[in-house]
Amino acid sequence: MNKCKTGCRTKCWKMVPLVLLGVAALGFVVMELWNWLMPALFDNAHEIGYLQALGVVLLSKILFGGLRGHGCPGRWRHRHHHWENMTAEEREKFQAGMSGCCGGKCKDSAAAAEQKE
């Protein structure tokens, strides 16, 4: 297997615990804020548990953030316009930089390793 692809996969797997920790922390913060504010503000509001807090986070993501992924259409239009204004050489250079994992760094290091041999 290519060393570059293995290195990128390792970096991705290192992010998984950080993402899980972030989701867990967000659920805890929502639970604490709910249990502190809601019963004080509303007479019929009850305290919630951790899993219910994660449900509130998911529900708010669906209602207010949508399920469409990251970014916004305005950014895409700007990038598309920028791409259209590039010369053929600039596009080729950009594609070469993005073709390898990690923004082309592995591709450059692989070329350097070949030159050493």
Secondary structure as the mmCIF struct_conf table of DSSP 4:
data_model
#
loop_
_struct_conf.conf_type_id
_struct_conf.id
_struct_conf.beg_label_comp_id
_struct_conf.beg_label_asym_id
_struct_conf.beg_label_seq_id
_struct_conf.end_label_comp_id
_struct_conf.end_label_asym_id
_struct_conf.end_label_seq_id
HELX_RH_AL_P HELX_RH_AL_P1 LYS A 3 LEU A 41
TURN_TY1_P TURN_TY1_P1 ASP A 43 ASN A 44
HELX_RH_AL_P HELX_RH_AL_P2 TYR A 50 SER A 60
HELX_RH_PI_P HELX_RH_PI_P1 LYS A 61 GLY A 65
BEND BEND1 LEU A 67 ARG A 68
BEND BEND2 HIS A 70 GLY A 71
HELX_RH_AL_P HELX_RH_AL_P3 PRO A 73 GLU A 84
TURN_TY1_P TURN_TY1_P2 ASN A 85 ASN A 85
BEND BEND3 MET A 86 MET A 86
HELX_RH_AL_P HELX_RH_AL_P4 ALA A 88 SER A 99
BEND BEND4 GLY A 100 GLY A 100
HELX_RH_3T_P HELX_RH_3T_P1 CYS A 101 GLY A 104
HELX_RH_AL_P HELX_RH_AL_P5 LYS A 105 LYS A 116
#
